[in-house]
Amino acid sequence: FSEKFACPVSGFTLEEIEPRLFSFNSPHGACPACDGLGVSQVFSAALIVPDAAKSLREGAVAPWAGGKSGGYYQSVLQSVARSYGASMSRPWNELPKAAQEAILFGTGDKAIEIIYSDEYRDFKSFKPFEGVLPNLERRWREAGENASSSQREDFNRYIIEKPCDTCGGARLKPEALCVKIAGQNIAQVGALSIGDAAEWFNTLEDKLTPQQQDIGRRILKEIRERLAFLLNVGLDYLTLARGAATLSGGESQRIRLASQIGSGLSGGLYVLDEPSIGLHQRDNDRLLATLRHLRDLGNTVLVVEHDEDAIRAADYLIDMGPGAGVLGGYVVAAGLPSEVEQHPDSITGQYLTGALKIPVATERRKGSGQWLRLKGATGNNLKNVALEIPLGTFSCVTGVSGSGKSTLVIETLFGALQQQFLGSRPQVSPFKALSGVEYIDKVIDIDQSPIGRTPRSNPVTYIGVFQEIRDWFAALPEAKARGYAPGRFSFNVKGGRCEACQGDGVIKIEMHFLPDVYVQCSECKGRRYNRETLDVLYKGKSIADVLDMSVDEAVVFFENIPAIRHKISLLQKVGLGYLRIGQTANTLSGGEAQRIKLAKELSRRSTGKTLYILDEPTTGLHFADVAKLLEVLHTLVDQGNTVLVIEHNLEVIKTADWLVDMGPEGGIRGGEVIAQGTPEQVAKSERSFTGKYLKPYLAVKEVKAKKPAKQQAKARA
């Protein structure tokens, strides 16, 4: 008789079962092959040969296509190709299979004659060829932790992540995966969505023996309560094992909120910054119920929010304004929502009463008559989805949180179009076919990522007008008399900038284990330039004074210089009149960065055949800002372009020409197109949650179909 947990046949042995055995963050539980990460990094043949239509001579093998060693690598490829009877001039996809495999994976034991040369002499050797993939793997392994950032960047271009071969992505040792409850191991339970996990744990007690029920009763109670909190904040579609790095800001915030509800504290002050980000109206109702529950426990809940339902649900409302930036900073009105509505200076109040509103379109565009069609999308939870977008329209993809909108539009459609237009090979979610690409000439994803991460980047450098401002200052009589070139007015170039801070205006203090801290430069007081440069004035203002102006002030200041005024006015057009034109990029919100990118696109000459993709562009926007944003987006469509938006905001959805509603639920219960058509058609769908909430926002009368722009012009003529 053995007291050990061991199999007498195979000899497989388990140590004493402890909680740490089930943690992939502990060496006692983590899979030894992937250290508990669940994935391994490998070089991808698809990334190494991103464009199979190119020949070897044209650079089909991307890592060996150029650079200092490009000539050597081309000689090696030519030698290998010659040994297998392949031509350097034929497209990769037409080369013999044996030649392709030899180039990618090596020639094994087969030695080939390799001839290469440099500017001095020819070299010749007769040996097996290593192969591009083994070559990269060896160099990556040899570089190890000593690899420079540029080396890592070069390698990462050709690396993908795939599930660990040992644990299959479960992240745990085989010993941990052997332990099962009701036939399920901990990895299988972790792969369940929160909604499914709640259901599994609710029915688990019936599958246990009386003794097991006694042992697990208190533990099950705690698990069920915690899952219920996550359900109440609208996160039923997330899986328990979802990586924290893949969560959106709104999802992370709601998980923290759920943990606070579970603590059961009272007498606390909870501050939330836009918790409704990324939430469908149905899920928003759950969130508001959760916030009320926190209040009823005896806490104070302070929420920064633009969502109309949240504003109306408040017990006390504080409206800031009256404008944004330098035009704001005051409490315009405070009191009950009904009291704020009556305040004459409150823009929020005017939108609540309906005195100001975003109108429903009187006509819906039919588009150009051409369609962009994506078929057979199966990424993540998508169930063989077919997406159809009429070109030349303002289209919205809607649906409850987690229904697959971003997977469909960003990870599948945008990735596939990038492959078509740029020849790049991002990791695209699987699909079967894409048609209609010939009717557009480029695709642009205007996201909320920063326009720059250092104090050197700012709105005017990003939209490309700073060069013209520097040229203007260099052309002034004072600058000419001193011999100043345009570079003198750049804070990135020696000569005109303050050398104490090297033109940053701030000094970075490294805090080691804490985030870096920036303090104002004591030499230039944050003005970024030296005294001699600041002596050159236009209308009494130096280059530093100009960069400190708001967009609204700069438009007036440069009113007689059309080239500068036009580009800066585009920032005004997207609702950023309050921003300082030289404001550092690391102080801009995601919504502001997105609108600056939109302004940059507006400054470019329109081709009328561009597809613009935006993922929740109304994040952080007030009603008035949403109205300005919609004006810009509809202007792009009126020029013949197509705008595709992922959105929950009903003010945006009601103005769309075409809707694609995903659902019916989130996670594995979603991933289908449940309704599509005009907003009026989707509102009639009984399966569509979006349609249910959209109905009150639409006019009662039927909206006429709008003729394509070319037909309108013909009719007017």
ZAMARGU-4260 file (C-alpha; in steps of 0.2 Angstrom, whole numbers, plus 5000, padded with zeros to 4 digits):
<rodrens>
0) 5000/5000/5000 | 5007/5017/4995 | 5002/5034/5003 | 5008/5043/4987 | 4997/5049/4973
5) 5005/5037/4960 | 5000/5026/4946 | 5008/5008/4949 | 5007/5005/4931 | 5015/5020/4923
10) 5024/5027/4938 | 5016/5044/4936 | 5016/5053/4953 | 5008/5068/4960 | 5015/5078/4974
15) 5003/5084/4988 | 4989/5094/4980 | 4990/5112/4986 | 4982/5128/4979 | 4999/5134/4971
20) 4999/5118/4960 | 4984/5127/4951 | 4993/5144/4948 | 5002/5147/4932 | 5011/5161/4941
25) 5020/5148/4953 | 5034/5137/4947 | 5025/5123/4956 | 5010/5124/4944 | 5017/5133/4928
30) 5020/5122/4912 | 5039/5120/4911 | 5039/5122/4892 | 5031/5140/4892 | 5034/5145/4910
35) 5015/5147/4912 | 5012/5159/4897 | 5002/5147/4887 | 5010/5152/4871 | 5027/5150/4862
40) 5035/5162/4850 | 5040/5155/4833 | 5045/5162/4817 | 5031/5162/4804 | 5034/5157/4786
45) 5019/5168/4781 | 5028/5183/4788 | 5045/5178/4780 | 5037/5178/4763 | 5023/5191/4765
50) 5020/5193/4746 | 5020/5177/4736 | 5018/5186/4720 | 5036/5193/4722 | 5051/5184/4715
55) 5067/5181/4725 | 5075/5195/4716 | 5061/5207/4720 | 5063/5203/4739 | 5050/5189/4741
60) 5060/5183/4757 | 5058/5198/4767 | 5072/5196/4780 | 5085/5194/4766 | 5078/5208/4755
65) 5090/5222/4758 | 5101/5230/4771 | 5120/5230/4772 | 5120/5211/4769 | 5107/5211/4755
70) 5120/5207/4742 | 5127/5192/4751 | 5110/5185/4755 | 5104/5187/4737 | 5120/5177/4731
75) 5115/5163/4744 | 5097/5162/4738 | 5103/5162/4720 | 5114/5147/4724 | 5100/5138/4732
80) 5088/5141/4718 | 5100/5136/4705 | 5103/5119/4714 | 5084/5116/4714 | 5082/5122/4696
85) 5072/5137/4701 | 5073/5155/4694 | 5076/5171/4704 | 5064/5180/4692 | 5049/5169/4694
90) 5036/5173/4708 | 5038/5163/4724 | 5021/5154/4722 | 5027/5147/4705 | 5043/5140/4712
95) 5045/5121/4714 | 5039/5115/4731 | 5056/5108/4735 | 5065/5124/4731 | 5053/5134/4743
100) 5055/5121/4757 | 5074/5121/4755 | 5075/5140/4756 | 5064/5141/4771 | 5069/5126/4781
105) 5086/5121/4774 | 5093/5107/4763 | 5096/5095/4778 | 5111/5084/4774 | 5112/5089/4756
110) 5127/5100/4752 | 5125/5113/4738 | 5137/5124/4730 | 5136/5142/4737 | 5144/5156/4727
115) 5144/5174/4734 | 5155/5189/4731 | 5160/5205/4739 | 5169/5220/4730 | 5186/5212/4732
120) 5185/5193/4728 | 5173/5178/4725 | 5169/5165/4738 | 5164/5148/4735 | 5159/5134/4747
125) 5151/5117/4746 | 5140/5113/4761 | 5122/5111/4767 | 5111/5127/4767 | 5104/5131/4784
130) 5087/5139/4779 | 5080/5156/4782 | 5069/5150/4797 | 5083/5140/4806 | 5095/5155/4802
135) 5083/5167/4811 | 5080/5155/4825 | 5098/5153/4828 | 5103/5171/4828 | 5088/5175/4839
140) 5093/5162/4852 | 5112/5168/4851 | 5107/5186/4854 | 5096/5181/4869 | 5094/5195/4882
145) 5109/5204/4875 | 5099/5209/4859 | 5098/5227/4856 | 5081/5235/4854 | 5083/5237/4835
150) 5088/5218/4834 | 5072/5213/4844 | 5062/5224/4832 | 5069/5216/4817 | 5066/5198/4824
155) 5048/5203/4830 | 5042/5207/4812 | 5043/5188/4808 | 5037/5181/4825 | 5020/5175/4829
160) 5013/5167/4845 | 5005/5150/4845 | 4998/5139/4859 | 5011/5130/4868 | 5014/5112/4861
165) 5016/5105/4879 | 5001/5112/4888 | 4990/5117/4873 | 4988/5134/4880 | 4982/5128/4897
170) 4998/5136/4905 | 4998/5122/4919 | 5008/5107/4922 | 5000/5090/4917 | 4999/5086/4936
175) 4987/5101/4939 | 4977/5096/4924 | 4974/5079/4930 | 4963/5085/4945 | 4945/5086/4939
180) 4929/5092/4947 | 4913/5085/4939 | 4924/5080/4924 | 4932/5097/4921 | 4950/5102/4925
185) 4954/5120/4930 | 4959/5125/4913 | 4943/5120/4905 | 4933/5129/4919 | 4944/5145/4916
190) 4940/5144/4897 | 4921/5147/4901 | 4914/5164/4899 | 4908/5172/4915 | 4890/5169/4911
195) 4893/5150/4907 | 4904/5149/4923 | 4890/5156/4934 | 4878/5143/4926 | 4891/5129/4929
200) 4894/5133/4947 | 4876/5135/4951 | 4872/5117/4945 | 4889/5110/4952 | 4882/5105/4969
205) 4870/5093/4961 | 4884/5083/4954 | 4894/5082/4970 | 4892/5068/4984 | 4885/5073/5001
210) 4903/5074/5008 | 4909/5084/4994 | 4895/5096/4996 | 4899/5099/5014 | 4917/5103/5009
215) 4913/5114/4995 | 4898/5123/5001 | 4906/5139/5008 | 4919/5140/4993 | 4905/5138/4981
220) 4895/5152/4989 | 4910/5164/4988 | 4913/5159/4969 | 4895/5162/4965 | 4894/5179/4973
225) 4909/5185/4964 | 4903/5179/4947 | 4886/5188/4951 | 4896/5204/4953 | 4904/5202/4936
230) 4888/5198/4928 | 4880/5214/4936 | 4893/5225/4928 | 4890/5218/4910 | 4905/5207/4909
235) 4896/5190/4906 | 4905/5188/4889 | 4923/5188/4896 | 4931/5171/4899 | 4938/5168/4916
240) 4956/5165/4909 | 4956/5181/4898 | 4973/5190/4899 | 4972/5207/4908 | 4982/5215/4894
245) 4969/5211/4882 | 4955/5220/4892 | 4949/5238/4887 | 4950/5252/4899 | 4931/5251/4902
250) 4932/5232/4905 | 4946/5234/4918 | 4937/5247/4927 | 4921/5237/4928 | 4931/5222/4935
255) 4938/5233/4949 | 4921/5240/4952 | 4914/5222/4954 | 4928/5218/4967 | 4923/5234/4977
260) 4905/5228/4977 | 4910/5211/4984 | 4920/5220/4998 | 4903/5226/5005 | 4911/5242/5012
265) 4901/5258/5016 | 4905/5276/5020 | 4917/5276/5005 | 4919/5288/4990 | 4920/5280/4973
270) 4926/5290/4959 | 4924/5283/4941 | 4929/5291/4925 | 4917/5286/4911 | 4913/5268/4916
275) 4901/5267/4901 | 4915/5266/4888 | 4913/5252/4877 | 4895/5247/4884 | 4880/5244/4874
280) 4864/5252/4881 | 4857/5236/4887 | 4873/5233/4897 | 4873/5251/4903 | 4857/5248/4912
285) 4866/5234/4922 | 4880/5246/4926 | 4869/5259/4932 | 4860/5247/4944 | 4877/5242/4951
290) 4881/5260/4954 | 4865/5262/4963 | 4868/5247/4974 | 4885/5254/4979 | 4876/5270/4984
295) 4863/5261/4993 | 4876/5252/5003 | 4880/5270/5011 | 4894/5275/4999 | 4895/5291/4988
300) 4898/5288/4970 | 4905/5302/4959 | 4905/5298/4940 | 4913/5308/4926 | 4901/5304/4912
305) 4894/5309/4895 | 4881/5295/4894 | 4863/5302/4894 | 4856/5288/4904 | 4869/5290/4917
310) 4866/5309/4918 | 4848/5307/4920 | 4850/5293/4934 | 4861/5305/4944 | 4854/5311/4961
315) 4865/5327/4959 | 4872/5334/4943 | 4887/5346/4941 | 4889/5353/4924 | 4907/5360/4919
320) 4910/5373/4905 | 4904/5383/4897 | 4916/5378/4883 | 4932/5367/4883 | 4950/5371/4887
325) 4953/5389/4890 | 4935/5392/4887 | 4930/5381/4902 | 4935/5377/4919 | 4919/5384/4928
330) 4904/5376/4936 | 4890/5381/4925 | 4876/5373/4934 | 4873/5361/4949 | 4858/5352/4956
335) 4845/5339/4951 | 4846/5335/4933 | 4829/5344/4931 | 4837/5359/4938 | 4852/5359/4927
340) 4840/5357/4912 | 4832/5374/4916 | 4849/5383/4917 | 4851/5394/4902 | 4870/5393/4901
345) 4871/5374/4902 | 4874/5365/4885 | 4871/5348/4893 | 4854/5354/4900 | 4849/5360/4882
350) 4853/5343/4875 | 4843/5335/4889 | 4828/5345/4886 | 4829/5343/4867 | 4832/5362/4864
355) 4848/5356/4856 | 4849/5339/4847 | 4858/5329/4834 | 4845/5328/4820 | 4840/5311/4812
360) 4844/5311/4793 | 4829/5315/4782 | 4837/5304/4769 | 4848/5288/4769 | 4862/5287/4756
365) 4861/5272/4744 | 4879/5273/4741 | 4889/5271/4725 | 4880/5255/4720 | 4896/5245/4724
370) 4898/5233/4739 | 4913/5228/4750 | 4909/5210/4755 | 4919/5199/4768 | 4913/5181/4769
375) 4917/5166/4781 | 4924/5176/4795 | 4928/5164/4810 | 4940/5173/4821 | 4937/5171/4840
380) 4919/5169/4842 | 4913/5173/4825 | 4902/5160/4817 | 4905/5160/4798 | 4900/5179/4797
385) 4897/5188/4781 | 4899/5206/4782 | 4892/5218/4768 | 4895/5236/4767 | 4888/5248/4754
390) 4902/5259/4748 | 4900/5278/4748 | 4889/5277/4764 | 4891/5280/4783 | 4890/5263/4790
395) 4889/5257/4808 | 4893/5240/4816 | 4883/5239/4832 | 4879/5225/4845 | 4880/5221/4863
400) 4898/5221/4871 | 4908/5206/4866 | 4897/5201/4851 | 4912/5201/4840 | 4912/5219/4832
405) 4931/5222/4834 | 4936/5205/4828 | 4926/5207/4813 | 4930/5224/4808 | 4948/5227/4815
410) 4956/5210/4816 | 4948/5203/4800 | 4942/5216/4788 | 4955/5229/4791 | 4969/5216/4792
415) 4964/5209/4776 | 4963/5226/4767 | 4981/5230/4774 | 4987/5214/4766 | 4979/5220/4749
420) 4985/5238/4749 | 5002/5237/4759 | 5008/5220/4755 | 5010/5218/4774 | 5006/5202/4783
425) 4998/5206/4800 | 4990/5192/4810 | 4973/5192/4801 | 4958/5183/4809 | 4953/5169/4797
430) 4940/5172/4783 | 4936/5164/4766 | 4934/5178/4753 | 4935/5197/4751 | 4927/5206/4736
435) 4924/5224/4731 | 4942/5229/4735 | 4945/5236/4718 | 4932/5250/4721 | 4942/5258/4735
440) 4960/5264/4734 | 4966/5264/4752 | 4960/5260/4770 | 4964/5270/4785 | 4961/5265/4803
445) 4959/5281/4814 | 4961/5274/4831 | 4964/5282/4848 | 4982/5277/4850 | 4994/5292/4855
450) 5000/5303/4841 | 5017/5303/4850 | 5024/5297/4867 | 5036/5311/4870 | 5035/5330/4873
455) 5042/5333/4856 | 5026/5328/4847 | 5011/5340/4846 | 4996/5343/4835 | 5004/5355/4823
460) 5019/5343/4820 | 5007/5329/4817 | 4996/5338/4804 | 5011/5344/4795 | 5009/5363/4797
465) 5024/5367/4809 | 5036/5367/4794 | 5026/5381/4786 | 5025/5391/4803 | 5044/5389/4804
470) 5046/5394/4786 | 5035/5410/4789 | 5046/5415/4804 | 5062/5412/4794 | 5056/5424/4781
475) 5053/5438/4793 | 5065/5453/4791 | 5072/5451/4808 | 5076/5433/4805 | 5084/5436/4788
480) 5095/5450/4795 | 5101/5438/4808 | 5103/5424/4795 | 5091/5412/4803 | 5085/5397/4793
485) 5069/5388/4796 | 5078/5375/4807 | 5082/5389/4819 | 5064/5388/4824 | 5063/5370/4827
490) 5065/5364/4845 | 5073/5347/4838 | 5088/5356/4831 | 5103/5363/4839 | 5105/5382/4837
495) 5088/5389/4841 | 5082/5377/4855 | 5086/5378/4873 | 5101/5367/4876 | 5097/5364/4895
500) 5082/5354/4890 | 5086/5351/4872 | 5070/5359/4866 | 5058/5348/4877 | 5053/5362/4889
505) 5054/5350/4903 | 5067/5339/4911 | 5064/5321/4913 | 5068/5314/4930 | 5069/5295/4930
510) 5061/5287/4946 | 5067/5270/4942 | 5053/5259/4950 | 5040/5273/4947 | 5034/5282/4931
515) 5046/5295/4925 | 5042/5313/4931 | 5043/5329/4920 | 5047/5346/4928 | 5048/5362/4919
520) 5065/5368/4913 | 5072/5381/4924 | 5082/5389/4910 | 5069/5393/4897 | 5054/5391/4908
525) 5045/5379/4897 | 5047/5390/4881 | 5059/5377/4873 | 5069/5390/4863 | 5084/5401/4868
530) 5083/5420/4870 | 5090/5425/4853 | 5077/5414/4844 | 5063/5422/4854 | 5068/5439/4849
535) 5061/5436/4832 | 5042/5442/4832 | 5027/5441/4821 | 5013/5453/4826 | 5022/5454/4843
540) 5022/5435/4845 | 5037/5424/4846 | 5037/5406/4840 | 5035/5400/4858 | 5020/5412/4860
545) 5012/5405/4844 | 5014/5387/4850 | 5005/5392/4866 | 4990/5398/4857 | 4974/5389/4856
550) 4968/5382/4840 | 4954/5396/4839 | 4967/5410/4843 | 4979/5403/4830 | 4966/5403/4816
555) 4963/5421/4819 | 4981/5425/4821 | 4986/5417/4804 | 4970/5423/4795 | 4980/5431/4781
560) 4991/5416/4778 | 4979/5403/4770 | 4991/5388/4769 | 4993/5389/4788 | 4976/5395/4793
565) 4967/5381/4783 | 4976/5366/4791 | 4974/5373/4809 | 4956/5377/4805 | 4954/5358/4802
570) 4958/5355/4821 | 4944/5368/4824 | 4932/5358/4813 | 4934/5342/4823 | 4930/5351/4839
575) 4948/5354/4845 | 4947/5373/4845 | 4952/5373/4864 | 4968/5364/4862 | 4985/5373/4862
580) 4993/5370/4845 | 5010/5365/4853 | 5002/5355/4867 | 5013/5339/4870 | 5006/5323/4864
585) 5008/5314/4880 | 4995/5325/4888 | 4981/5322/4875 | 4967/5310/4878 | 4963/5295/4866
590) 4948/5305/4859 | 4958/5320/4856 | 4972/5310/4847 | 4959/5302/4836 | 4952/5318/4831
595) 4969/5325/4827 | 4971/5310/4816 | 4955/5314/4808 | 4960/5332/4805 | 4976/5326/4796
600) 4966/5315/4785 | 4955/5330/4780 | 4970/5340/4776 | 4975/5327/4762 | 4968/5328/4745
605) 4952/5317/4744 | 4952/5303/4731 | 4933/5299/4735 | 4938/5280/4736 | 4944/5279/4753
610) 4938/5268/4767 | 4939/5275/4785 | 4937/5264/4800 | 4934/5271/4817 | 4932/5261/4833
615) 4921/5270/4845 | 4926/5288/4841 | 4913/5295/4853 | 4923/5289/4868 | 4925/5304/4880
620) 4914/5316/4869 | 4900/5327/4875 | 4884/5329/4865 | 4891/5345/4857 | 4907/5336/4852
625) 4898/5321/4845 | 4888/5333/4834 | 4904/5341/4827 | 4912/5324/4824 | 4897/5318/4814
630) 4898/5333/4804 | 4916/5329/4799 | 4912/5311/4796 | 4897/5314/4785 | 4908/5327/4775
635) 4920/5313/4771 | 4906/5302/4765 | 4898/5317/4754 | 4915/5317/4745 | 4912/5299/4740
640) 4922/5290/4753 | 4915/5276/4765 | 4916/5278/4783 | 4914/5262/4794 | 4911/5265/4813
645) 4910/5253/4827 | 4899/5262/4839 | 4887/5260/4854 | 4882/5279/4854 | 4864/5280/4848
650) 4866/5298/4843 | 4878/5291/4830 | 4869/5276/4825 | 4853/5285/4821 | 4862/5295/4808
655) 4870/5280/4799 | 4865/5275/4781 | 4868/5257/4785 | 4868/5246/4801 | 4876/5229/4804
660) 4870/5223/4821 | 4880/5209/4829 | 4874/5197/4843 | 4863/5191/4849 | 4873/5190/4865
665) 4892/5192/4869 | 4906/5179/4869 | 4902/5162/4863 | 4883/5166/4862 | 4887/5180/4850
670) 4897/5181/4834 | 4882/5182/4822 | 4875/5196/4811 | 4857/5197/4818 | 4851/5212/4808
675) 4857/5223/4794 | 4849/5238/4784 | 4844/5256/4787 | 4842/5261/4806 | 4823/5260/4803
680) 4824/5242/4797 | 4836/5236/4811 | 4824/5245/4824 | 4810/5233/4818 | 4820/5217/4821
685) 4814/5208/4836 | 4831/5199/4840 | 4841/5216/4840 | 4844/5224/4857 | 4851/5239/4847
690) 4835/5240/4838 | 4825/5240/4854 | 4835/5255/4861 | 4836/5264/4844 | 4817/5265/4841
695) 4814/5281/4852 | 4828/5290/4843 | 4821/5288/4826 | 4808/5299/4818 | 4791/5291/4816
700) 4790/5295/4797 | 4799/5283/4785 | 4816/5290/4779 | 4818/5291/4761 | 4833/5283/4752
705) 4846/5296/4747 | 4852/5295/4729 | 4871/5293/4726 | 4881/5309/4725 | 4884/5308/4706
710) 4865/5306/4703 | 4861/5321/4715 | 4873/5332/4705 | 4865/5326/4688 | 4848/5330/4695
715) 4853/5347/4701 | 4861/5350/4683
</rodrens>
